[in-house]
């Protein structure tokens, strides 16, 4: 068992903070010594570690207590915390990259490309504003609420937007390079894109994706979005997605 002072030295959390956690019921000592000192064992150290991981993710103390009081599996909690911390690290790396580019531009006395100025910095308000036109169109035309009232998971949205931009620009580049729609390079792009989306909670079969691209081509709003990026992209995407779906079906 460790005293509160020893736990403070091990964890770099102040004694005052540990006392505060005790008062909140967030981290209750495993026992009290005969002299009245708080004592902490391995379960308490593990809980403190999880508390600190959640604090790195900016969770409020009340939310952390609620999460941990449900007696979740420790490994499950750690895995989820790791996933969230990796996502945060990726976003911060992107912010640092934006900062570095900004510093270089400032030292050279050059104006920064507006498209690069806010990379990694988009928040929920910015996303709702950016998607407002598409959201309103889908509501008016198809009675479909794309975003809903739930908070937007900004880091996840940023990751998916980055992937979508990479995929579409790669497809447009293939079209400009006159790469056949059924070329292995193009089908590889589609395969990687669908795998990414599946890993991020949006699982599409090749047939589903082909159907989605046909919707994009037939719908004026979405077709114009694609065609504004590269003339013929909507049609190229349909042909490529259909070829990929046919190829996957043939394998089965």
KOLGU-273539 format. One record per residue: residue in one letter; x, y, z of N, C-alpha, C in turn. Coordinates in nm, 3 decimals. Each point is the difference from the previous one (the first is absolute). Layout:
% KOLGU-273539
('a',(X,Y,Z),(X,Y,Z),(X,Y,Z))
...
END
This chain:
% KOLGU-273539
('x',(0.085,-0.120,0.000),(-0.085,0.120,0.000),(0.088,0.126,0.000))
('x',(-0.051,0.103,-0.064),(0.075,0.125,-0.012),(-0.074,0.112,0.073))
('x',(0.078,0.090,0.059),(-0.060,0.117,0.063),(-0.036,0.101,-0.108))
('x',(-0.078,0.100,0.035),(-0.041,0.101,-0.097),(0.121,0.074,-0.053))
('x',(0.101,0.021,0.085),(0.121,0.068,-0.045),(0.075,-0.084,-0.103))
('x',(0.007,-0.131,0.024),(0.069,-0.090,-0.093),(-0.074,-0.008,-0.133))
('x',(-0.131,-0.005,0.005),(-0.079,-0.002,-0.122),(0.021,0.130,-0.079))
('x',(0.009,0.110,0.071),(0.025,0.128,-0.063),(0.133,0.001,-0.073))
('x',(0.103,-0.058,0.064),(0.132,-0.005,-0.061),(0.003,-0.092,-0.123))
('x',(-0.074,-0.111,0.009),(-0.003,-0.096,-0.111),(-0.075,0.056,-0.120))
('x',(-0.114,0.061,0.026),(-0.091,0.043,-0.106),(0.019,0.143,-0.045))
('x',(0.074,0.080,0.078),(0.017,0.144,-0.026),(-0.131,0.077,0.017))
('x',(-0.096,-0.060,0.072),(-0.124,0.068,0.036),(0.017,0.056,0.141))
('x',(-0.035,0.125,0.020),(0.024,0.061,0.130),(-0.084,-0.066,0.110))
('x',(0.049,0.009,0.122),(-0.073,-0.053,0.115),(-0.135,0.068,0.012))
('x',(-0.003,0.129,-0.025),(-0.124,0.076,0.007),(-0.103,-0.056,-0.100))
('x',(0.046,-0.033,-0.120),(-0.090,-0.055,-0.102),(-0.051,-0.137,0.041))
('x',(0.087,-0.084,0.056),(-0.041,-0.132,0.046),(-0.104,0.011,0.111))
('x',(0.019,0.096,0.090),(-0.100,0.023,0.104),(-0.133,0.044,-0.062))
('x',(0.009,0.083,-0.106),(-0.121,0.047,-0.069),(-0.073,-0.117,-0.065))
('x',(0.076,-0.090,-0.064),(-0.060,-0.118,-0.061),(-0.070,-0.087,0.104))
('x',(0.060,-0.008,0.119),(-0.061,-0.077,0.108),(-0.131,0.064,0.043))
('x',(0.002,0.131,0.013),(-0.118,0.073,0.044),(-0.115,-0.018,-0.100))
('x',(0.033,-0.006,-0.129),(-0.101,-0.017,-0.104),(-0.048,-0.144,-0.012))
('x',(0.073,-0.092,0.065),(-0.033,-0.141,-0.015),(0.054,-0.058,-0.128))
('x',(0.090,0.073,-0.065),(0.057,-0.043,-0.127),(0.111,-0.102,0.023))
('x',(0.080,0.022,0.103),(0.109,-0.092,0.033),(0.005,-0.017,0.152))
('x',(-0.062,-0.107,0.046),(-0.007,-0.025,0.144),(0.116,-0.090,0.041))
('x',(0.074,0.036,0.103),(0.113,-0.082,0.046),(-0.045,-0.142,0.032))
('x',(0.094,-0.092,-0.018),(-0.030,-0.141,0.029),(-0.008,-0.027,0.149))
('x',(0.055,0.089,0.079),(-0.003,-0.019,0.145),(0.054,0.122,0.073))
('x',(-0.010,-0.003,0.128),(0.051,0.109,0.085),(0.093,-0.063,0.104))
('x',(0.119,0.059,0.014),(0.096,-0.054,0.096),(-0.045,0.029,0.143))
('x',(0.066,-0.064,0.097),(-0.033,0.023,0.141),(0.021,0.145,0.039))
('x',(0.089,0.066,-0.077),(0.028,0.141,0.029),(-0.095,0.094,-0.073))
('x',(-0.092,-0.060,-0.079),(-0.099,0.081,-0.069),(0.041,0.045,-0.139))
('x',(0.108,-0.058,-0.053),(0.046,0.037,-0.133),(-0.071,-0.082,-0.108))
('x',(-0.029,0.064,-0.111),(-0.059,-0.070,-0.114),(0.101,-0.099,-0.059))
('x',(-0.048,-0.119,-0.037),(0.086,-0.102,-0.060),(-0.060,-0.047,-0.133))
('x',(0.086,-0.019,-0.097),(-0.044,-0.036,-0.135),(0.071,-0.128,-0.046))
('x',(-0.078,-0.092,-0.055),(0.055,-0.123,-0.054),(-0.003,0.000,-0.152))
('x',(0.026,-0.116,-0.059),(0.003,-0.012,-0.147),(-0.133,0.040,-0.065))
('x',(-0.116,-0.043,0.052),(-0.126,0.041,-0.064),(-0.018,0.151,-0.004))
('x',(0.044,0.068,0.106),(-0.014,0.146,0.004),(0.097,0.066,-0.100))
('x',(0.122,-0.056,-0.012),(0.096,0.055,-0.096),(-0.051,-0.019,-0.143))
('x',(-0.060,-0.117,-0.027),(-0.055,-0.024,-0.133),(-0.114,0.097,-0.031))
('x',(-0.084,0.024,0.100),(-0.112,0.094,-0.021),(0.054,0.140,-0.022))
('x',(0.104,0.039,0.075),(0.059,0.132,-0.018),(0.057,0.013,-0.142))
('x',(0.063,-0.106,-0.048),(0.054,0.002,-0.136),(-0.112,0.026,-0.101))
('x',(-0.113,-0.069,0.016),(-0.112,0.017,-0.092),(-0.059,0.140,0.010))
('x',(-0.003,0.054,0.122),(-0.047,0.138,0.019),(0.086,0.096,-0.080))
('x',(0.131,-0.019,0.008),(0.093,0.091,-0.068),(-0.009,-0.014,-0.152))
('x',(-0.024,-0.122,-0.048),(-0.020,-0.019,-0.144),(-0.123,0.078,-0.045))
('x',(-0.109,-0.011,0.077),(-0.122,0.073,-0.036),(0.022,0.151,0.006))
('x',(0.079,0.046,0.096),(0.028,0.143,0.009),(0.077,0.049,-0.122))
('x',(0.088,-0.086,-0.054),(0.071,0.036,-0.122),(-0.097,0.019,-0.116))
('x',(-0.114,-0.066,0.008),(-0.103,0.011,-0.103),(-0.101,0.111,0.033))
('x',(0.031,0.077,0.106),(-0.081,0.116,0.040),(-0.138,-0.038,0.053))
('x',(-0.013,-0.121,0.057),(-0.125,-0.037,0.064),(-0.012,0.073,0.133))
('x',(-0.117,0.054,0.035),(-0.018,0.060,0.132),(0.000,-0.108,0.109))
('x',(0.035,0.038,0.122),(0.012,-0.098,0.108),(-0.130,-0.074,0.026))
('x',(-0.113,0.071,-0.009),(-0.128,-0.065,0.025),(-0.026,-0.110,-0.102))
('x',(0.037,0.025,-0.126),(-0.019,-0.102,-0.104),(0.094,-0.118,0.021))
('x',(0.123,0.029,0.043),(0.096,-0.108,0.026),(-0.051,-0.090,0.111))
('x',(-0.052,0.061,0.106),(-0.052,-0.079,0.112),(-0.114,-0.089,-0.046))
('x',(-0.089,0.055,-0.081),(-0.115,-0.077,-0.049),(0.047,-0.118,-0.085))
('x',(0.100,0.023,-0.084),(0.052,-0.106,-0.086),(0.066,-0.111,0.080))
('x',(0.080,0.038,0.098),(0.076,-0.100,0.077),(-0.084,-0.070,0.106))
('x',(-0.103,0.066,0.048),(-0.085,-0.061,0.103),(-0.086,-0.112,-0.056))
('x',(-0.007,-0.010,-0.132),(-0.075,-0.109,-0.061),(0.074,-0.132,0.004))
('x',(0.118,0.000,0.063),(0.085,-0.118,0.012),(0.027,-0.065,-0.136))
('x',(0.050,0.079,-0.097),(0.029,-0.057,-0.132),(0.124,-0.088,0.005))
('x',(0.015,-0.083,-0.101),(0.120,-0.082,-0.012),(0.120,0.091,-0.024))
('x',(0.107,-0.019,0.077),(0.116,0.090,-0.008),(0.060,-0.002,-0.141))
('x',(0.018,-0.118,-0.057),(0.060,-0.009,-0.133),(-0.086,0.070,-0.103))
('x',(-0.131,-0.016,0.011),(-0.091,0.065,-0.094),(0.010,0.151,0.009))
('x',(0.008,0.050,0.124),(0.013,0.145,0.021),(0.132,0.050,-0.060))
('x',(0.108,-0.074,0.026),(0.132,0.041,-0.051),(0.003,0.000,-0.152))
('x',(-0.062,-0.099,-0.061),(-0.003,-0.007,-0.146),(-0.076,0.118,-0.059))
('x',(-0.113,0.034,0.062),(-0.079,0.114,-0.048),(0.077,0.131,0.021))
('x',(0.066,0.012,0.116),(0.077,0.121,0.027),(0.115,0.013,-0.099))
('x',(0.062,-0.114,-0.034),(0.110,0.003,-0.096),(-0.049,0.049,-0.136))
('x',(-0.115,-0.052,-0.043),(-0.057,0.041,-0.128),(-0.024,0.150,-0.004))
('x',(-0.057,0.053,0.108),(-0.031,0.142,0.006),(0.126,0.085,0.008))
('x',(0.100,-0.047,0.075),(0.124,0.075,0.014),(0.079,0.002,-0.131))
('x',(-0.001,-0.111,-0.073),(0.067,-0.004,-0.130),(-0.065,0.099,-0.095))
('x',(-0.135,0.003,0.001),(-0.072,0.095,-0.085),(0.035,0.143,0.037))
('x',(0.010,0.027,0.131),(0.036,0.134,0.045),(0.142,0.034,-0.042))
('x',(0.091,-0.099,0.011),(0.139,0.023,-0.038),(0.011,0.032,-0.149))
('x',(-0.078,-0.071,-0.081),(0.002,0.025,-0.144),(-0.049,0.141,-0.030))
('x',(-0.106,0.041,0.071),(-0.052,0.135,-0.023),(0.103,0.105,0.044))
('x',(0.065,-0.023,0.114),(0.101,0.095,0.049),(0.119,0.005,-0.093))
('x',(0.039,-0.115,-0.057),(0.109,-0.001,-0.097),(-0.035,0.085,-0.121))
('x',(-0.126,-0.009,-0.041),(-0.046,0.082,-0.113),(0.002,0.147,0.035))
('x',(-0.039,0.032,0.126),(0.003,0.140,0.045),(0.143,0.051,0.004))
('x',(0.094,-0.083,0.051),(0.142,0.039,0.006),(0.053,0.023,-0.142))
('x',(-0.040,-0.089,-0.093),(0.043,0.015,-0.140),(-0.050,0.133,-0.056))
('x',(-0.126,0.033,0.029),(-0.055,0.128,-0.045),(0.076,0.117,0.060))
('x',(0.035,-0.013,0.129),(0.076,0.104,0.069),(0.138,0.018,-0.063))
('x',(0.066,-0.112,-0.031),(0.133,0.006,-0.061),(-0.005,0.069,-0.136))
('x',(-0.100,-0.037,-0.082),(-0.016,0.062,-0.132),(-0.027,0.149,0.015))
('x',(-0.081,0.035,0.101),(-0.031,0.142,0.025),(0.127,0.077,0.036))
('x',(0.085,-0.061,0.084),(0.125,0.065,0.042),(0.093,0.021,-0.120))
('x',(0.010,-0.102,-0.086),(0.086,0.010,-0.119),(-0.051,0.111,-0.092))
('x',(-0.131,0.005,-0.018),(-0.059,0.103,-0.085),(0.027,0.139,0.058))
('x',(-0.012,0.010,0.134),(0.023,0.129,0.065),(0.145,0.044,-0.014))
('x',(0.095,-0.095,0.014),(0.142,0.033,-0.012),(0.035,0.043,-0.142))
('x',(-0.066,-0.061,-0.099),(0.025,0.035,-0.140),(-0.076,0.124,-0.043))
('x',(-0.094,0.044,0.086),(-0.082,0.114,-0.036),(-0.100,-0.031,-0.109))
('x',(-0.039,-0.128,-0.008),(-0.092,-0.043,-0.103),(-0.140,-0.022,0.058))
('x',(-0.101,0.023,-0.083),(-0.138,-0.029,0.043),(-0.023,-0.150,-0.007))
('x',(-0.067,-0.053,0.101),(-0.025,-0.144,0.006),(-0.125,-0.035,-0.081))
('x',(0.003,-0.115,-0.064),(-0.118,-0.049,-0.072),(-0.116,-0.012,0.098))
('x',(-0.112,0.068,-0.025),(-0.114,-0.006,0.094),(-0.047,-0.141,0.029))
('x',(0.015,-0.092,-0.097),(-0.043,-0.138,0.020),(0.085,-0.071,0.105))
('x',(0.124,0.050,0.020),(0.091,-0.064,0.095),(-0.003,0.064,0.137))
('x',(-0.061,0.117,0.011),(0.010,0.078,0.124),(-0.071,-0.065,0.118))
('x',(-0.105,-0.078,-0.026),(-0.081,-0.053,0.109),(0.001,-0.151,0.008))
('x',(0.100,-0.063,-0.064),(0.010,-0.146,0.003),(0.014,-0.049,0.143))
('x',(-0.089,-0.090,0.040),(0.003,-0.055,0.135),(-0.073,0.083,0.102))
('x',(-0.051,0.116,-0.040),(-0.061,0.092,0.096),(-0.153,0.005,-0.008))
('x',(-0.058,-0.070,-0.095),(-0.145,0.006,-0.018),(-0.073,-0.053,0.124))
('x',(-0.095,0.077,0.048),(-0.082,-0.041,0.113),(-0.141,-0.030,-0.045))
('x',(-0.089,-0.030,0.096),(-0.136,-0.037,-0.036),(-0.072,0.114,-0.072))
('x',(0.018,0.121,0.048),(-0.068,0.114,-0.063),(0.044,0.015,-0.145))
('x',(0.131,-0.016,-0.024),(0.052,0.013,-0.136),(-0.055,-0.109,-0.090))
('x',(-0.012,-0.123,0.055),(-0.052,-0.110,-0.081),(-0.146,0.022,-0.035))
('x',(-0.079,0.044,0.097),(-0.143,0.022,-0.028),(-0.018,0.111,-0.104))
('x',(0.085,0.102,0.008),(-0.007,0.108,-0.098),(0.040,-0.049,-0.138))
('x',(0.108,-0.083,-0.005),(0.049,-0.050,-0.128),(-0.100,-0.092,-0.068))
('x',(-0.077,-0.074,0.080),(-0.095,-0.097,-0.055),(-0.143,0.052,-0.006))
('x',(-0.019,0.127,0.035),(-0.135,0.055,0.010),(-0.076,-0.009,-0.132))
('x',(0.067,0.034,-0.109),(-0.068,-0.001,-0.130),(-0.042,-0.141,-0.039))
('x',(0.091,-0.097,0.017),(-0.034,-0.138,-0.034),(-0.107,-0.055,0.093))
('x',(0.009,0.035,0.127),(-0.099,-0.044,0.098),(-0.139,0.050,-0.036))
('x',(-0.010,0.127,-0.036),(-0.129,0.059,-0.036),(-0.055,-0.063,-0.127))
('x',(0.088,-0.026,-0.096),(-0.043,-0.061,-0.126),(-0.057,-0.139,0.025))
('x',(0.068,-0.080,0.082),(-0.047,-0.136,0.028),(-0.133,0.001,0.076))
('x',(-0.018,0.098,0.088),(-0.126,0.012,0.073),(-0.114,0.037,-0.094))
('x',(0.025,0.099,-0.086),(-0.104,0.048,-0.090),(-0.036,-0.102,-0.108))
('x',(0.102,-0.069,-0.050),(-0.021,-0.089,-0.115),(-0.038,-0.141,0.040))
('x',(0.063,-0.051,0.107),(-0.020,-0.140,0.037),(-0.053,-0.019,0.143))
('x',(-0.026,0.113,0.069),(-0.046,-0.006,0.139),(0.098,-0.081,0.085))
('x',(0.129,0.019,-0.026),(0.105,-0.075,0.069),(0.084,0.095,0.084))
('x',(0.010,-0.029,0.129),(0.079,0.081,0.092),(0.139,-0.060,0.011))
('x',(0.096,0.058,-0.068),(0.134,-0.057,-0.008),(0.076,0.007,0.132))
('x',(-0.008,0.115,0.069),(0.079,0.020,0.120),(-0.078,-0.028,0.129))
('x',(-0.130,0.028,-0.001),(-0.079,-0.020,0.121),(0.036,0.100,0.107))
('x',(-0.050,-0.024,0.120),(0.024,0.092,0.112),(0.113,-0.045,0.091))
('x',(0.052,-0.121,-0.023),(0.108,-0.050,0.085),(0.128,0.078,-0.028))
('x',(0.086,0.015,0.101),(0.128,0.070,-0.022),(0.083,-0.070,-0.107))
('x',(0.068,0.079,-0.081),(0.087,-0.055,-0.103),(0.131,-0.044,0.065))
('x',(0.046,-0.121,-0.032),(0.130,-0.046,0.046),(0.105,0.060,-0.093))
('x',(0.054,0.111,0.043),(0.083,0.083,-0.087),(0.123,-0.075,-0.050))
('x',(0.071,-0.069,0.090),(0.121,-0.071,-0.041),(-0.031,-0.107,-0.103))
('x',(-0.110,-0.071,0.019),(-0.040,-0.104,-0.094),(-0.041,0.064,-0.133))
('x',(-0.072,0.111,0.006),(-0.041,0.069,-0.122),(0.121,0.050,-0.077))
('x',(0.100,0.053,0.071),(0.121,0.047,-0.066),(0.072,-0.114,-0.070))
('x',(0.007,-0.116,0.067),(0.068,-0.116,-0.058),(-0.072,-0.048,-0.126))
('x',(-0.132,-0.006,0.006),(-0.077,-0.046,-0.116),(0.008,0.101,-0.114))
('x',(0.001,0.128,0.033),(0.010,0.103,-0.104),(0.135,-0.008,-0.070))
('x',(0.104,-0.024,0.078),(0.135,-0.013,-0.057),(0.006,-0.119,-0.094))
('x',(-0.060,-0.112,0.041),(-0.001,-0.120,-0.084),(-0.082,0.023,-0.126))
('x',(-0.115,0.064,0.014),(-0.086,0.025,-0.116),(0.071,0.091,-0.100))
('x',(0.069,0.102,0.051),(0.072,0.092,-0.089),(0.112,-0.074,-0.074))
('x',(0.071,-0.087,0.073),(0.109,-0.077,-0.062),(-0.056,-0.094,-0.106))
('x',(-0.110,-0.067,0.030),(-0.058,-0.095,-0.094),(-0.048,0.071,-0.127))
('x',(-0.075,0.109,0.017),(-0.055,0.069,-0.116),(0.110,0.064,-0.084))
('x',(0.101,0.056,0.064),(0.109,0.061,-0.077),(0.079,-0.107,-0.075))
('x',(0.013,-0.119,0.061),(0.070,-0.111,-0.067),(-0.080,-0.050,-0.120))
('x',(-0.133,-0.008,0.017),(-0.085,-0.041,-0.111),(0.005,0.103,-0.113))
('x',(-0.002,0.128,0.036),(0.006,0.106,-0.101),(0.134,-0.004,-0.073))
('x',(0.105,-0.027,0.073),(0.133,-0.009,-0.062),(0.005,-0.120,-0.096))
('x',(-0.063,-0.112,0.038),(-0.005,-0.117,-0.088),(-0.077,0.032,-0.128))
('x',(-0.107,0.074,0.014),(-0.079,0.040,-0.116),(0.082,0.089,-0.093))
('x',(0.069,0.098,0.059),(0.082,0.091,-0.082),(0.113,-0.077,-0.068))
('x',(0.050,-0.104,0.069),(0.108,-0.080,-0.056),(-0.048,-0.106,-0.097))
('x',(-0.130,-0.001,-0.028),(-0.061,-0.095,-0.093),(0.022,-0.145,0.041))
('x',(-0.004,-0.024,0.133),(0.009,-0.136,0.053),(-0.137,-0.065,-0.015))
('x',(-0.006,-0.119,-0.055),(-0.128,-0.067,-0.018),(-0.072,-0.016,0.133))
('x',(-0.134,0.009,-0.005),(-0.078,-0.007,0.123),(0.011,-0.136,0.070))
('x',(0.037,-0.106,-0.076),(0.012,-0.132,0.060),(0.146,-0.040,0.023))
('x',(0.090,0.097,-0.011),(0.142,-0.025,0.025),(0.021,-0.036,0.148))
('x',(0.098,-0.084,0.027),(0.025,-0.044,0.138),(0.034,0.116,0.092))
('x',(0.059,0.107,-0.055),(0.032,0.117,0.083),(-0.127,0.068,0.049))
('x',(-0.100,0.004,-0.086),(-0.128,0.064,0.036),(-0.078,-0.089,0.096))
('x',(-0.008,-0.129,-0.029),(-0.073,-0.090,0.091),(0.069,-0.006,0.136))
('x',(0.133,0.015,0.000),(0.072,0.004,0.127),(-0.038,0.121,0.084))
('x',(-0.019,0.115,-0.068),(-0.043,0.121,0.071),(-0.137,-0.021,0.064))
('x',(-0.090,-0.064,-0.075),(-0.135,-0.024,0.053),(0.006,-0.097,0.116))
('x',(0.077,-0.106,-0.014),(0.012,-0.099,0.107),(0.051,0.065,0.129))
('x',(0.105,0.080,-0.011),(0.057,0.066,0.118),(-0.099,0.097,0.062))
('x',(-0.076,0.070,-0.085),(-0.099,0.096,0.050),(-0.111,-0.071,0.077))
('x',(-0.050,-0.110,-0.053),(-0.107,-0.074,0.066),(0.049,-0.062,0.131))
('x',(0.126,-0.045,0.002),(0.057,-0.055,0.123),(0.010,0.108,0.107))
('x',(0.043,0.120,-0.041),(0.008,0.111,0.095),(-0.138,0.031,0.056))
('x',(-0.101,0.012,-0.086),(-0.133,0.033,0.046),(-0.056,-0.108,0.092))
('x',(0.031,-0.125,-0.028),(-0.046,-0.110,0.086),(0.062,0.011,0.138))
('x',(0.128,0.034,0.004),(0.069,0.016,0.128),(-0.054,0.118,0.080))
('x',(-0.066,0.091,-0.069),(-0.053,0.119,0.067),(-0.152,-0.003,0.010))
('x',(-0.055,-0.120,-0.001),(-0.142,-0.017,0.031),(-0.095,0.020,-0.115))
('x',(0.050,0.002,-0.123),(-0.087,0.017,-0.116),(0.029,-0.112,-0.100))
('x',(-0.056,-0.114,0.027),(0.029,-0.118,-0.081),(-0.086,-0.002,-0.126))
('x',(0.065,0.002,-0.116),(-0.067,-0.008,-0.129),(0.049,-0.124,-0.074))
('x',(-0.091,-0.077,-0.055),(0.041,-0.107,-0.090),(0.037,0.066,-0.133))
('x',(0.077,-0.069,-0.085),(0.031,0.057,-0.132),(-0.127,0.037,-0.077))
('x',(-0.104,-0.083,0.012),(-0.126,0.029,-0.069),(-0.066,0.126,0.058))
('x',(0.005,0.016,0.134),(-0.056,0.118,0.064),(0.071,0.126,-0.049))
('x',(0.132,-0.010,-0.009),(0.079,0.116,-0.043),(-0.032,0.036,-0.145))
('x',(-0.014,-0.102,-0.084),(-0.035,0.025,-0.140),(-0.135,0.069,-0.010))
('x',(-0.095,-0.043,0.082),(-0.132,0.062,0.001),(0.008,0.145,0.048))
('x',(0.086,0.026,0.098),(0.017,0.135,0.050),(0.057,0.092,-0.108))
('x',(0.097,-0.051,-0.077),(0.057,0.083,-0.107),(-0.103,0.030,-0.108))
('x',(-0.090,-0.095,-0.027),(-0.106,0.024,-0.097),(-0.095,0.110,0.049))
('x',(-0.025,-0.001,0.132),(-0.083,0.107,0.058),(0.070,0.135,-0.018))
('x',(0.132,0.004,0.025),(0.074,0.125,-0.016),(-0.010,0.053,-0.143))
('x',(0.003,-0.090,-0.099),(-0.004,0.042,-0.139),(-0.139,0.049,-0.039))
('x',(-0.104,-0.063,0.054),(-0.136,0.035,-0.037),(-0.052,0.123,0.073))
('x',(0.060,0.029,0.117),(-0.044,0.114,0.081),(0.078,0.125,-0.042))
('x',(-0.072,0.105,-0.037),(0.065,0.121,-0.053),(0.103,0.058,0.096))
('x',(-0.037,0.011,0.128),(0.086,0.065,0.098),(0.133,-0.075,0.013))
('x',(-0.007,-0.132,0.019),(0.121,-0.078,0.022),(0.081,-0.018,-0.128))
('x',(-0.070,-0.010,-0.115),(0.072,-0.012,-0.127),(0.082,0.126,-0.025))
('x',(-0.058,0.116,0.026),(0.071,0.125,-0.022),(0.118,0.015,0.095))
('x',(-0.013,-0.054,0.123),(0.111,0.003,0.093),(0.120,-0.076,-0.057))
('x',(-0.027,-0.117,-0.057),(0.107,-0.082,-0.057),(0.055,0.062,-0.129))
('x',(-0.091,0.047,-0.086),(0.042,0.055,-0.128),(0.079,0.129,0.017))
('x',(-0.025,0.074,0.109),(0.075,0.123,0.025),(0.145,-0.031,0.035))
('x',(0.025,-0.122,0.049),(0.136,-0.041,0.032),(0.074,-0.046,-0.125))
('x',(-0.071,-0.073,-0.085),(0.059,-0.047,-0.125),(-0.112,-0.040,-0.095))
('x',(-0.001,0.057,-0.118),(-0.103,-0.033,-0.097),(0.003,-0.150,-0.031))
('x',(-0.116,-0.063,0.010),(-0.012,-0.143,-0.027),(0.022,-0.088,0.121))
('x',(0.031,0.062,0.117),(0.032,-0.080,0.119),(-0.119,-0.083,0.046))
('x',(-0.121,0.056,-0.005),(-0.119,-0.074,0.046),(-0.019,-0.127,-0.082))
('x',(0.017,0.011,-0.130),(-0.019,-0.115,-0.089),(0.114,-0.101,0.016))
('x',(0.120,0.051,0.017),(0.117,-0.087,0.020),(-0.014,-0.079,0.130))
('x',(-0.050,0.067,0.104),(-0.017,-0.064,0.130),(-0.103,-0.112,-0.008))
('x',(-0.109,0.024,-0.072),(-0.104,-0.103,-0.018),(0.058,-0.121,-0.072))
('x',(0.071,0.025,-0.110),(0.057,-0.110,-0.078),(0.100,-0.080,0.083))
('x',(0.084,0.070,0.077),(0.101,-0.066,0.081),(-0.063,-0.081,0.113))
('x',(-0.099,0.059,0.067),(-0.067,-0.070,0.111),(-0.075,-0.123,-0.050))
('x',(-0.065,0.011,-0.117),(-0.073,-0.113,-0.057),(0.096,-0.111,-0.039))
('x',(0.114,0.037,-0.060),(0.100,-0.100,-0.038),(0.056,-0.070,0.123))
('x',(0.023,0.077,0.105),(0.053,-0.060,0.123),(-0.103,-0.095,0.061))
('x',(-0.126,0.039,0.004),(-0.106,-0.085,0.056),(-0.014,-0.128,-0.081))
('x',(0.006,0.012,-0.135),(-0.010,-0.118,-0.084),(0.117,-0.095,0.023))
('x',(0.119,0.057,0.017),(0.118,-0.081,0.024),(-0.006,-0.073,0.131))
('x',(-0.049,0.068,0.106),(-0.013,-0.063,0.131),(-0.105,-0.110,-0.003))
('x',(-0.109,0.025,-0.075),(-0.106,-0.100,-0.009),(0.050,-0.125,-0.074))
('x',(0.084,0.021,-0.101),(0.054,-0.110,-0.077),(0.087,-0.091,0.087))
('x',(0.073,0.063,0.094),(0.085,-0.077,0.091),(-0.084,-0.091,0.088))
('x',(-0.118,0.050,0.043),(-0.089,-0.079,0.084),(-0.063,-0.114,-0.079))
END
